[in-house]
C-alpha cells in the first residue's frame, strides 16, 4: 500500500538485509542533515511540531526490504511518505476520527492480529527445509502440475444464473458449439458476455484438470458461481511440461508453507485443549461435529454435444476455470 501510494517499486530481498546495515546508518545521517549524529528514534523531520524519527524510517526500510542499490532513493521517498502519513494522521485526529467506533474496532483487530502473529513466530519453530527426495516425490505425484502440465485455451459465455433456464439448458444439450448457444441467447434477448482465457493445469484443481482433459475439444460444460454462470468450451490443449529443476523452488516453498500451517494448527490445538471455551450463542457457537471437507466438484465428461452441469462446484473450483481472469 505504501509503495503504491508513493509510486515506488521496491523488490523484496530479505537475504541482503544484514549487509545493508552499514550503508543504512550513513544514509540516515545524511538525511538528518547538518552533519550531526542521530541516535535511533531522533528526529529526521518535524510536521507541525510532530517528529518523524530515524526509528520510523528504519522500520519502513526493513519492511520494504529495499535492495542496496535502491536504498538512497527509497529512503527519501519513504521519508516523504512518513511526512504525508503524519499529516493525514494529524488531520484525522482533528476530526476525532481516531475515536470513531469503527476505527477503534479496526485498530483493536489489527493489534490482536499482530500480537497473535508474534506469539506464533516465537513459539512455532521454523519448519525444516524439504529434502531433494521430498521435492522429487511431490514432483512425481503431481504430473499435471509439472512433467505433464498442459495449457488449456478456453472460450466462455458469462451470464446471470437466473437466466440459465430449462429452455437454455435444453439448447446447451443440443448445441455443438458456443457460437450456436450465443446465437440462441442473442435471439432470445439473454444478456451475456464473451471472453477467452488461457490457463495451465497447474492453475486448476487436479480433479478438475483431469476431467476437463478427458472431454473432447469443444465439449460444453457449465460452472456456476453464485449469481453468475459460465458456459465453457476448451478450444485447444497444448503440452507445457516443467522440469523438476525449474519446479523445485516452487515445490520447496509450497512444502514449507504446508509445514508452517501444520505447526500453527498443532499449536492452536494445544492451546484449545488447555483452555476453557464456552459458547453462549447457539447460532454462532461451535457445531456438534466438524463436517468433513467435501472434495472439489468438477465438470464430468458427458456425451458429445451435451453440456455437463458443474453447478455443485465449490468456490475454489469455480475460480479455477471461470473465475480466473
N, C-alpha and C positions, 0 to 999 in steps of 0.2 A: 504494500500500500504506500509505504514511504517512498520507495523508488519511483512508483508511478506518479506520485504527487510532484516530485521534483524533476521528473523526466530523466532520472538516472537509470543506468542499465549496468548493474554490477554483477559479475559472475560469482558463483559460490566456489570457494576453495578452502575448506577447513584445514587441509594439510599444511597450508602456508602460514596459518595464523601465528604459530610460535615464532617464526622467523621475522615477523613484522614488528615485533616489539620495539626494537631499537629505532627503526625508521619512524614509527608512530610517535615516539617520545619527541624526537627532533621536530617532527611536523607540528605537533601540538604546541611546542614552544614558539615556533614561527607564527602560528595562528594567534597566539596570545599577544604578540606584538611587543615592541619596546625592548626586546632583548631580555626581559625579566623571566625568571624561572617561575613555573606554576606547579604546585602540587596537585595531584588528582582531586577534583572537586572544586578547585578555584575557578574563577570566572573567566570565560572567553568573551562574553558579551553581556550587555545589560539591556533588557527590554522593559522600558518604563519602570526601571528600578528592580526588576526581577532578573536574576542572573541565569545565564546559560553556562554550564560548567564543563571543564575538561572531562569529568566523570561521565556526564551525559553523552558527550561526543564519543568518548571511548566505548560506551555501551552500544551506541548506534553503529560504530565501525565494526565492533565484534559481531553484532547481529547480522550485518550485511556481508561479513566475510570478504572484504574487498581485496582483490589481488594487489600485490606490492606496487605494480606499475600504475595502478589507478588510485592509490591512496591519497595523493595530494589533491587531485580534483574531487575525489569522493569526500574528503574532509571538509572542503569548502562548501560543497553542496549540502552535506549533512548539517553543517553548522547553520546554514541559511534555513534549512528545513526545521531545525530546532527553534530558531527565532520565530518562524511562521507558526509553529505549534504553540509557542508561548503566547503569541499574540491572540491566537484563536482561543486558547485556554483562558486568558485574561478576560476577553470579551464575553465568553460563555459564563464566567464567574459573575461578571457584572449583571448579567441577565438571570443569575441564580439557576442556571441550567444544571449546575452540579448538585442541586437539591431536588431536581425533578425525580419523582419516584422511579420512572423507567430508567433514567440514567444511573441512579443509585443502585437499582437492581442489576443493571448490566455490569457496573463496576464490581459489585459483590460476586457476581457469577464469574467474571474474569479472574478475580482474586482467588476464588475457590479452585478454579481450574489450574492456575499457576502453582498453587500450594500442593494440590494433589499430584501434579506432574513432577514437582520437585521431590515429593515423597517416593514416587515410583523410581525416579532416576537414582535416588540414594539407596533404596532397598532392593531393587531388582537388578541383579548382576547383568553385565553386558553379555549377550549370547556368544557362544563360541562360533568361530568362523567355520562355515561349511567346508568339508574336505573335498578334494577333487573327486573322490569316489561318490560322495553325496551329490555333487553337481552333475556328474555323469549319469547317476541313477535318475535324477529328475529330468534331465535332458532326454534320456531313453524312454521314460514313461510318458512323455508328453510330445509325441511326434507332431501333432497338429500345431503346436506352438513353435516348433523348431525344425527338425530334419524334414518333416512332411508338411511344413507350412504352405498354405495356399492363399492366393489373393482372390477375393470374390468381387466381381463387378456387378453391382445391383441397381436396378431401376425400381422406383416405388411411386405409388399414388397415396397421398395423405388426405384423409377425410375425417369428418366428425363421426365418432362412434354411433351417435344417434341416427346417422344416415345409412348405417350398414343394415339395411332392411333385408327381409327374407327374399324380396324380389331381386335385390342386388346380389345376394348370396347365390341365388339360382343362376344369375348371369355369370358369376365367377366360376361356378361349376361347369358351365357350358363353354366358357371362353378359352381360347388358346393363347392369348397374349394380353399384355397390359393395354395395348392400343385399343383392342376391342372393348375392354372394360371402360377405358377412358371415353370412348365414343358413346357408349351407352349412358354414362353419367352426364356427359355434355347434353345429350338429347333429353335427359330427364331432369335437367337443372339441379344436379347434385354437385355442390361445390367441392373442389378438391385441388390439390397442387401436385405438381410433378417434381421429382428430384432424382439425382443419381448419386451414388456413393461407392467408394472402394474401401473394403475392409479386408484384413487378413484374418485367418483362422485364429491367430494369437490374440485378436481383439474380442473374440466371441467365446461364450461358454463352450467347453469341449463337446458337450452333448448336442448343443445346437449346431455346431460346426459339422459334426458327423452326419446329422440328419439332413442338413441343407446340402451337403456334398453328395448325399445319396439320391437327391432329386435330379431328374433330367433338367437340362438347361431350359429356362423359360417357364418352369413349373411355378404356378402362382400359390402363394400362401399369405396368410393374414397374421399380423401381430397387433394385438390390442394394447393400448397404453392409456387406460382410463378414458378421458374424454375424446381421444382421437384414436383412429385405427389406421394401419398402414398395410397396403396391399403390395407385396414384394415379388419380384422375379429376378433370379440370378441370370445375368446375361452372359457371363464368361467366368471361367475359373483358370487361374494360372499358377504354376509352381513357383514358390518363392522360399526355398529352403534357407535356414540359418545354421551355420556351422556351430559346433559346440564351443569353439574358441570365442566366437563372436557373442554367443549367448551366455557364456559363463558369468560375466559381471552382473547381468540382469538376474540370473538364477541365484547368484550369491546374495544379492540384495533382497530378493523375494524370500529366500530361506531365512535370512537374518530377521526380516520383518515378521515372519511366522513365529520364530522363536521368541522375539520380543513380545508379541501378543500372547503367546502361551505362558511366558513367565509372568506377565502382568495379570493374566487371568488366574494363574495359580495363587498369586499374592492376594488378589481380591477374594478368592475362595477362602483363603486362610483367614482374612480379616472378617468375612461374613460369618464363618463358623465360630469365631470367638466373640462375635457381637450379639447383642440382644436387639433384634429388629422387630418392630410391631407395626402392623398396617391398620389404619383406622378407617379408611375409605374402601368399601367393598368394590367400588367400581375401578379404582386405580391401584388397588392392592395387588399383592403377588398372586399369580394364578395357582390353582390347586396342583397342577403339574405342568412343567415346562413342555410345550409342544415340540415334537421333533421337527428338525428343519426339513422342509419338503424339497425334493430335487427340483432344479430349474426345469420348467417345461420348455419344450421346443417344438417347432413345426415338424410333424411327422410326414413322411412321404405319402402321397396319395396317387390315385390313378391319373394317367396322363391327361392333362387338360383340366383337372379338377383343382379346386382351391382347398388347401389344408388350413383349417382354422386353428391358430395357436392362441386362442382367446384366454386360455388359462396360464399363459406365460407369466412368469414373475417379472417384477420391475427390472431386475438385473438382465433377464433375458431380453426383454423388450428394448432396453437400452442397447443391448448387444447388436441388434440389427437396426431397427427403425429409429431408435433414439440417438444413434451416433451420428453427429453432424460434423 
